Amino acid sequence: MENVKSFEPGSITTANLQNILLTAVAPRPIAFASTVDKFGNVNLSPFSFFNVFSSNPPILIFSPARRVRDNTTKHTLKNVEQTKEVVINIVNHQLVEQMSLASTEYGDGVNEFTKSGLTEKASIKVKPPRVGESPVSFECVVDDIIALGNEAGAGNLVICKVVYIHLNTKYLDEKNQLDTEKLDLVARMGGSWYTRCTKQSIFEIPKPLNTKGIGVDKLPNHVYKTEILTGNNLGRLGNCNEIPSDSEIELHKKLPEVNKVLNIENEQLKLEQLHLLVKKQLEDNNLLLAIKTLFCL
């Protein structure tokens, strides 16, 4: 029997629901939003309800939610309502502690740039300053603000159109493109937890952009007869562009490591060893070898 705890959102407190949502829907990128009020007072605050939603036009959306404990709203929301401008600064590991400090609920009119020790840099097209230490900053005008409710915990979607972009050149590669490894971005998890996008924690998955993967449904049925090949293994195998031809398979069977497995008399042991070989070939990034090995039985 499936071991699952199931319930309706309204059956638990908002605080418990928020904990589940923020812990499960993670990691989340961070919008380090700098704004000004109608008097020109600067505010800087991070929001992890954030993402990019369009490239043409370039649209970013972040959501300053109403506080769960007392249903109040943040200065950022008031500022974007008044001025319709914001700079969304991207957060990497170099400034994560200062970003966290800026999330402190200082009083109205307190400049979090000053409190956190971050540098104000003048923007080109909007009034709010950008964070000088940020690897990427997006100057934005606010197209719309959509309130999702009036109760504690309700979000407010701030729909931002990017009008100017600043890239710190030390985070560019030899092609003058942003380098994922150099960026060293951080993301929000549940509670007080964050995650860091280091070289060790990021990985690539090839996508068949011009061709279609054959799909897991086209793999031999014996893939399910052991527990050696994981769902990720099957997904990678199903990403192959085509099933090997009979001639390719017959030639592949002559490889010493494959032939050795095929000569095992015990059928179950043979299958297990074949799957282990396929798994190793996948781990060695030899997808073409792996798919041919798989179809040898």
N, C-alpha and C positions, 0 to 999 in steps of 0.2 A: 504494500500500500504506500502511496506517495505521502511523504512526511512534510506536509505544508500547513502553515498557520495562515488562515484566510479570514478576512473581516472587512467590513465597510469602513471608509475613512471617518465617517461621522461617529463611529463607536468608540473612538479614542480621543484623547485631548489633542488640541492643536499643537501643543509642544511635542507630544509623542509623534504625531504625524509628521511634523517638520523634521524631527530627528531621523525618521525612516526615509523620508524623501531625500534629505541632504546626504545621508550616508549611502543610500542605494544609487542615487543618480549622481555618480562621480566617476572620475575626476571632472571638475568644472573649471573652465578658463576664468580668469579674473579680469574684470573691467575696473581699472584704477581710474575713477572718474574725477576729473577736475572741473569745477564749475565756479561761477561767480553769481552773487545775488544782484538785485537791482541797484544796490549802492556800490557794487564793485568789490565786495568782500569775497575773498577766495576760500573755497572749500575743496578738500581732497578726500575721497572715500572709496574703498574697494567694494565690488559687488560680484558675487559668483553666479548669480542668475544672469548669464551673459553668453552671447554667441554671435556669429556672423550669419546673416540670413539671405543675403543677395550680393552678387558681384556687379550687376548692371541693372539698376543703380546700386552702388556700394552701400549696403545697409547693415548696421550693427544694432542689436537690441539688448538692453540690460534692464533689470527690474529691481528698483528699490522697494522692497516689500514693507508693509506696515509691521511694526514691531509686535511680536506675539505677546509680550508681557503686558503692554499697556495701549496697544493700537495706535501709537503715535507714528509719524512719518519722519524721514531723515531730511537734513538740510539740502541734500543733493536734489531730491524731488522738488522741493520748493524752488530751488534755484533754476532748474530746467523749465519749470512752469513759468517762471518770471522772464527768463532771458532766451529760452529756446536754443541754447548753445551748450556744448560740452566737449571736453577732450578726453578720449578714452585711451589711457596709457596701458601698455601691456607689461605684465609683471614677470620678471625672471628671478632666478635664485639670488642674484646680486643685490636685489633690493627688497626681498620678501619680508625681512624683519621690520624694515622701515614702513613697508606697506601695512603690516599688521598693526604697528603703532598708530598709523593714521586712521585705523578703524575705530580708535577710541572715541567715545561719544563726548567730545568736547562741546562747550557751550557755543551758542550762536555767535558768529563773528570771529571765532578762533580759527587761525590759518594752520591747517594740518601740514602744510609744507614746512612751516617753521617748527612745529612740534616734532616732526619726523626727521628733520634735517635734510630733506630733499630739495632739489634746486628748481625754482621756477624759471621756465624759459618762455619768452613771449611767443604766442601763436601768430600765424599769418592772417588767417581769415576769421577767427573768432576771438572773443574777449578772454575766455579762461586760459590760463597758462598751461603749458605741458610740463610733464616731469622730465627734467633733463637727463636723469639716470635711466629712463625707460628705453629699452631697445627699439620699440616702435610706439609711435603716438599717432592717433587719428583725430584730427580736428573735425568736429561734426556740428551740423545744425539739426535741431530736433524737429522731425516731420510731424510726430504725433505722440501723445501720451494716452495710453489706454489703461484705465483703472479696472482691475479684475474683481474688485469687491471693496466693501467698506469695513469688513471685519478684520480683527487681528490676524496677521499672516498673509493678507491679500497682497498680491503683487501689483505693480504699476509698470506696464511695458513702455519703456522710453525708446521710441523708434528713431534711430539716429542715421542721418545721411552723411557719409564721409565726404568732406570738401577739400581736405589737405592731409598729406601723409608725411611723417618724418621717420626715416630709418637711420639708426646708428650704424655707420659703415663698418664698424668692427664686427658686426654680426652678419655680414654678407660673405658669400663664397666667391670663387674665382669668376663665376658668371654674373656677378653683381646681383645675385638673388639671396633672399634670406636663407641662412644655413640653420637647419633644425638643431644640429648638434651644438653649434655655437650659441644659439639662443638660450639654452638651459632654462626653459620655461618652467614655471610652477603652476600647480592647479589645486583647487580646493577639494577636500574630502569632507567627511562628516566630523562633527565635534571640533576639536582643535587641530585636526590632521590636515596635512598638505602632501602633495606628491611632487617629485622633481623629474623632469624629462631629460635624464642624462643619457649618454651614449649607451650605457649598459641597460637602460630601461626601455629604450625605443627600438622598434624593429620595423622592417618593411614586409609587406605582403604584395606580391605581384598581382596585378589585376588585368584580366583579358579585355583591354579597351577596344581593340579592333576585331577580336574574335570572341566566341562564346566558349566558356568551359563546358566540358561534356556533362558535368553534374555528378553528384554522388550516386544518383539512381542508375547510372550507366556503368558503375564499377561492378566487378564480379560479386556475386552473393556471398562468397566465402569471407568477405571483409568483416562480416558480423559473427563469424563462427569462432573468433577468439576475442579477447579484450585487449589485445596488443595495440591495435591501431586506434588512436583517439579520434574524437570528432574533428579536431584541428588537422590531423593527418588525412582524414577522409576529405575534408574541405580543400586541402591543398591538392590532393589527387584529382578531385572533381574539377579543379581549376585548369586541368590540362586541356589543350585545344582539340585533341582528337584521340580516339582509341588507337593503339598501335595496330599495324597491319599484321596479318598472319605471318608474312615473311620476316617482319621485324621481330616478332615474338620467337619464331623458330631460330633465328640467328642469336637472339638474346639468351636462349636456353643453353647455348654452348659456352657461355661465360663460366669460368671455373667456379666462382662463388654461387652462381645460380644452379649450375649442373650438380654441384655437391648437395644442395638442398633437395633438388628434384629426385635424387637417387635414394632419399631416405624412405625406408619401407613403411614405417608407421605413418599412416595418413594424417593423424592429428599432429604428431610431432613435425611432419613435413610442413603442414600448414602454419604451425607456430613459428618455425624457423624461417619460412618464407615471409611471414609478416614482420618478423624481427629484422630481416634483411631490408624489406621495404622501408621500415621505420628508420633504419640507419641511413639509407640512401636519402631519405627526406631530410634527416638531420644534417646531412652533408650537402644539402641543397642540390641534389642530383634528381630532380623531379622526373626527367625523361627516363633515367634508369629505373626509378621507383615504379613508374606506371607500367613499364615493360615487364618488370619483375612480377608485379601484381597479376598481370594477365597470363603468366606462365602456367597457372593452374586453372 
